[in-house]
Amino acid sequence: MLEVAGLSAGYGRVQVLWDVELSVGQQQIVALVGPNGAGKSTLLRALSGMIPISAGQASFRGLEVGGRSIEQIVDLGIAHVPEGRRLFPGLSVRDNLRLGGWRTDNRDIGRVVELFPLLGDRLNQIAGSMSGGEQQMVAIARGLMGRPDLIMIDELSLGLAPMIVDEIIERLPDIAAAGTSVLLVDQDVDAALSVAERAYVLETGHIVLSGNAAELLADQRVRESYLGIS
C-alpha cells in the first residue's frame, strides 16, 4: 500500500532523513520507533505533504505522494494524527469529528464512536476541557472520519497515563481489521511493538533495523542497543 524508497527530507538546508526505506501493507499495523530527534515526526510530515521530499520517493497504491498538496494526499486516502493532537479546543467533540470528514462529506460519527464508546457520551463536550487521553481518542477518531486507507499516528502515548495508552492501543487492531492500515510512531516502545506486525527503528535519520515486531521486542540485544530498554 505505502512504499517508501530512498526518501530524504528536512527543513530548508537542514537534512533530517537519509535514504529511508519503509513499507506498510493493507490492513497492517507498522511501528516506527527510535529515540527523540531521530526524525520520526519528520517522516510523517513528509508523507503527509507538510514538508517536501528532497530525494527518493513515496508511493501510495502506486501513486506518487511527493509533490502533492496536503489536501491531495488526504484525497489519496492518507490521514495524519499529529503529535499533540491539534484539536479545535473551543469546539465540541461532535464538531471536531465532523471536521475530520469534510473532504468526504462524511457526517456519520457512529462508526468511530463504536471504536471509542467513551466519546458517545461526550459529543457535546468542549474538546479543550477533556483529559489528554480523551483528546487523543478524539484526534484518532477525527482522522478516521475521512475513511482513510492509512492513518499515521504520531506519538500516541505522549503525556498519557499507561492505562489510557493501553485502552487506545487495543483499538488499533480493530481499526486495521476494518480496512485502515496504521503507521504508528510512539515512544512507548513496548506498547508499539506489542501491537504492530512489522517495525522499523529510526536513528539519526536512518533506518538502522527492521523486521517482525514481536521478534525485535523479544531480542535482548535489540532492546538494549537500539530501543533503549532492558
N, C-alpha and C positions, 0 to 999 in steps of 0.2 A: 504494500500500500504506500508507505513512505520509504523512499530510498535516498539516502544522503551519501554523496561520494566526493571526497577530496575538498570538503567545504572549508573555506576560510572566511573569517569575518571579524569585525572590530568596530571601533569608534574613531572615525577620521583616520589619523595616521597611527593610531594605537591598535595593533592587531592583537586579538584575544584568542581566536581559534585558528588552528592549523590542520588542514587535511583531515577533517573529521569524517569518519565512515560510520553510518548507523542505518538501521532499517527497523520498521515496525510493520508487522503483518496484520491481516484482517482479524478483528476480534482478539487482538493480542494486547497484553499489558507489558510494557517495556519500562524498566527503571534506568534513569541516568543519575549516577551518584558520583561524589567526589568532594574534595574539600572546598571551603569558601574561596571564592576568587578563581576557581578552576575554569569558569566560562560556561557553566550550565545555563544560567539565565540568558546569557548572550546567544547561545544556540537557539533557545526557544524564540527569542526576539527576531533572530534571522529567519527562522522558519515561518514566523507569522507576519513578516514584512515590516517590522518595526525598525530594523536596520538592514542595510543592503548586504548581500552575499558578495564578497570581493573576489572569490575564486571557487572553483568546483561547482557542484550543482546539487539541488534537492528537487526531487520529483514526487508528485503525489498522484497516484493512479495513472502514472505515465505522463502527467502534465508538469511542465517546469514551474517551480514555485518562484525562483529568483526573478526579480524584475516586475513582479506583480504588486499591486497595492494591497493594503491590509484588507480592504473590502473584497477584492477579487480572491484573496486567499481564503477568506471566510466562505465565499461562494463555492470554492473548490470542495469545502467540507472539513476545514480545519478550524477548531476553536482553541483559544489560548486563555487559560485562567492564570493571570499574572500573580507574581509574588505580592503579598499584601492585600490581595482580594480585589481592591479597587471598585468597591460597590458605590452606588449613589446613596450616601448616608442619609440624606433627607427624604428619600422616597421610601415607600412601603416595600416589603418583601415582594408582594404581588407585582408592583410596577417594575422593580428590578428584574424580576423573572421575565416579564413581558418584553422588556427592552432587549433581552437576550435573543428573542425570537423575531426581531423586527425585520430582518432581511428575508426570512422565510414566511413572514406574516403568520407565525405560529403563536397563538394565544392560549393554547391548551396546556395548562400547567399541571394537569392531573398526572402525567407520566413522571415528571420529576418529583412530584410530591410523594408518589409511590416509593421512589428511591429514598427520599428523606422525609419520612412521615412527620417529623417534628415541625417541618415548615408548613404543613397543612393547618396547624393551629396558630401560625404566626404570620399569615399572609397580610394582615392589616397592620402589623407592627412596623415601625420605622426601622430600617435596616441598621442605621447607625447606633441604635440602642441595644443591639444584640451582642452576645458574647462573641469572642473571636472564633470559636468553633462553629457557632451558629452562622456567622457571617461566611465562613469557609464553605459550609453547606450551600448557602445561597449562591456563592460565586460559582461553584461547580454546577449547581442546578441551572444557573443562568447560562453557562456555557453550553449546556445540553439542550437548551430551548431552541437553538438553531438547528437541531438534529444533525450534528456533525458526524462525519465518519471517523474523525480522530480528534480527541481532546487532549491538549497538553496542559498539565497542571504543574505550576512552579511553586516549589517549597510548600507542599501540602501541610506539613506539620508545624511550620514555623510559629512559635509562640503559643502553641495549643497544648492542653493537658493530654497526657498519654491516653486516657480513656476516650476522649473525643477523637483523637487520631485513629485509634482502633476502630471506632464506630464508622468513621468516614472510609478508612481503608477497606473495611469489609464490604462496602458498596461497590468498589471498583470492579470485581468480577461480574457483578450484575450489569454494570454499565457495558463491559466488554461483551458479555453474552447477548445483550440487546442490540449489538451491532456497531458500537462505538469503541474503537481502539483507544488505548490510553498510553501516553508518553508521560511518565511521572518523574519529576525532579523532587528529591526530598533529602533533608539532612538526617532524617531518621532512617539510617541505612538498613537496620534490621527490618523495620516495617516495610520499606520499599521492596527489598529483595524477597521478603516472605510472600508478597502478593504478586510479584512480577514473574513472567515466564522467562524473559531474557533481560540481561542487564549490561550496561556499559559503564566503565569507570573513566571519568574525565579528570585529567590532572594537567595543570598549566597549559590548558588549551588543546591538549592532545588526548585522544582515546588511547589509554595505556592497557586496557584489558576489556574483554567482552566474553560473554558466554552464558550458559544456563544460570539463571539467578540463584536457584537453590544450591547448585554446586559451588558458586562463588561464595555464598553465605556460609557454607559448611567448611570451606578451605581455610584453615587457621592461618596459613602464610598470607593468603589474600586479605583476610580480615585485618591482620596486623600491619602489613606493608602498604596496602592500598586504601583500605577503608577506615583505618584508624580506630578499630575496635578490637577488643580481646575476647 
